[in-house]
């Protein structure tokens, strides 16, 4: 029987309803809750998010979890949005909390279907503005019409006299699924 460490560092790979799945360097899977001191009281952003590097301690007495997140390392970056805070009566309080969608991303990939469902350029605009505001690198993958989004983005870059590299579909296979492995190979 292997002994569990007193505490270990890991990466949050899933967050759902207050439960977090964490994998450590030894590839052990931890199902955790965050320690109360991380989540209680007033805060300006999510305490724990997918992509966070955390410190976990084992828990024996809870049948639903085998660990507790006791600390979160500082984030390098985050893809986030401002989420309005509502009072107990359901009215906007005027405050906003930064909802962290993913912490510490190296690259954000936006995948859009151009034919079905119908493509909405304003949605892409919102995502790009959010990524740019947080200085994140972006990969846009379009499924469907050949080069529709690529042409639209190229036009907007030229109009704004923005000097940035734009790569088209020529860097990805013309057919097949765009799996993580395919995207990483380029």
C-alpha positions in Angstrom: 0.0 0.0 0.0 1.5 3.3 -1.1 1.6 6.1 1.4 -0.1 9.4 0.5 1.9 12.6 0.7 1.1 15.1 3.4 0.6 17.7 0.6 1.4 17.8 -3.1 1.4 20.3 -6.0 -1.0 19.7 -8.9 -2.9 21.1 -11.9 -6.6 21.7 -11.8 -8.1 20.0 -15.0 -11.8 20.1 -14.2 -14.1 22.3 -12.1 -17.8 21.5 -11.5 -20.2 22.6 -8.8 -17.5 23.3 -6.2 -15.5 20.1 -6.9 -12.1 20.2 -8.6 -10.2 17.4 -10.3 -6.4 17.8 -9.8 -3.6 15.7 -11.2 -0.2 15.8 -9.5 3.3 15.1 -10.9 2.9 11.4 -10.0 -0.3 11.4 -12.1 -2.4 10.7 -9.0 -6.0 12.0 -9.4 -7.4 14.1 -6.6 -11.1 15.1 -6.3 -11.0 18.2 -4.1 -12.9 21.0 -2.6 -11.3 24.3 -1.9 -10.4 25.2 1.7 -12.9 27.6 3.2 -10.4 30.3 3.6 -10.0 30.4 -0.2 -13.7 30.8 -1.0 -15.3 32.6 1.9 -15.8 36.3 2.2 -15.5 39.0 -0.4 -13.4 38.3 -3.5 -12.8 40.0 -6.9 -12.2 36.8 -8.9 -12.7 33.1 -8.8 -10.5 31.5 -6.1 -9.8 28.3 -8.1 -10.2 27.7 -11.8 -9.2 25.1 -14.5 -5.5 25.6 -15.2 -4.5 26.8 -11.7 -1.5 25.2 -10.1 -2.5 24.3 -6.6 -1.3 22.7 -3.4 -3.5 19.8 -2.2 -3.6 18.0 1.1 -5.2 14.5 1.5 -8.6 14.2 3.2 -9.8 10.9 4.8 -13.1 11.7 6.4 -15.1 12.9 3.4 -16.6 10.2 1.1 -16.9 12.6 -1.9 -13.4 13.9 -2.0 -9.8 12.6 -1.3 -8.2 16.1 -1.2 -8.5 19.7 -0.2 -7.0 22.6 -2.1 -5.2 24.6 0.5 -3.3 27.1 -1.7 -3.3 28.5 -5.3 -0.1 29.6 -6.9 -0.1 33.1 -8.6 -1.6 33.0 -12.1 0.6 34.0 -15.1 -2.5 34.8 -17.2 -6.2 34.1 -17.4 -9.0 34.1 -19.9 -11.8 35.7 -18.0 -14.9 37.9 -18.1 -16.5 40.3 -15.7 -19.7 38.8 -14.2 -22.2 41.0 -12.5 -22.9 40.3 -8.8 -26.6 40.1 -7.7 -28.0 40.7 -4.2 -29.9 38.1 -2.3 -33.1 39.7 -3.8 -31.9 39.1 -7.4 -31.0 42.8 -8.1 -27.7 43.9 -9.7 -25.4 45.2 -6.9 -23.3 47.3 -9.3 -20.2 45.2 -8.5 -18.5 42.7 -10.8 -16.5 39.6 -10.2 -13.8 38.4 -12.6 -15.0 35.0 -13.7 -11.9 33.0 -14.7 -12.7 30.7 -17.6 -9.2 29.2 -17.7 -6.1 30.1 -15.8 -2.5 30.1 -17.1 -3.3 29.5 -20.8 -0.4 29.5 -23.3 -2.8 29.7 -26.3 -6.5 30.2 -26.6 -8.2 28.3 -29.5 -11.6 29.5 -30.7 -13.4 27.0 -32.9 -16.2 28.3 -35.1 -18.6 26.6 -37.5 -19.3 28.8 -40.5 -22.2 27.0 -42.0 -24.2 25.2 -39.3 -24.9 26.9 -36.9 -24.7 30.3 -38.7 -21.5 32.2 -38.0 -21.8 35.4 -36.0 -18.8 37.7 -36.4 -19.7 39.8 -33.3 -19.1 36.7 -31.2 -15.6 36.3 -32.6 -15.0 40.0 -32.0 -15.9 39.7 -28.3 -13.6 36.7 -27.8 -10.7 38.4 -29.6 -11.1 41.6 -27.6 -11.1 39.6 -24.4 -8.0 37.6 -25.4 -6.2 40.8 -26.5 -7.1 42.6 -23.3 -5.4 39.8 -21.4 -2.4 39.6 -23.9 -3.2 36.0 -24.9 -2.1 34.3 -28.1 -5.0 33.2 -30.2 -5.7 30.4 -32.7 -9.0 30.6 -34.6 -10.2 27.4 -36.3 -13.0 27.6 -38.8 -15.0 24.7 -39.8 -17.0 25.0 -43.0 -16.7 27.7 -45.7 -13.1 27.8 -47.0 -11.2 30.8 -45.6 -14.4 32.8 -44.7 -13.1 33.9 -41.2 -9.5 34.2 -42.4 -10.6 36.7 -45.1 -12.8 38.6 -42.7 -10.0 38.9 -40.1 -7.4 39.9 -42.8 -9.7 42.7 -44.0 -10.2 44.0 -40.4 -6.5 43.9 -39.7 -5.7 45.9 -42.9 -8.5 48.4 -42.1 -7.0 49.0 -38.7 -3.4 49.0 -40.0 -2.6 46.3 -37.5 0.7 44.5 -38.2 0.3 41.0 -37.0 1.0 37.6 -38.5 -2.0 35.8 -39.9 -1.8 32.2 -41.0 -4.5 30.5 -43.0 -5.8 27.0 -43.4 -2.6 26.1 -45.2 -1.0 25.2 -41.8 -3.6 22.6 -41.0 -4.9 19.5 -42.9 -7.6 20.2 -45.4 -9.8 17.3 -44.2 -10.3 15.4 -41.0 -10.9 16.3 -37.4 -8.9 19.1 -35.7 -7.9 17.1 -32.6 -5.5 18.4 -30.0 -2.7 16.4 -31.6 -3.4 17.9 -35.1 -3.5 21.4 -33.7 -0.3 21.0 -31.8 1.5 19.6 -34.9 0.2 22.5 -37.0 
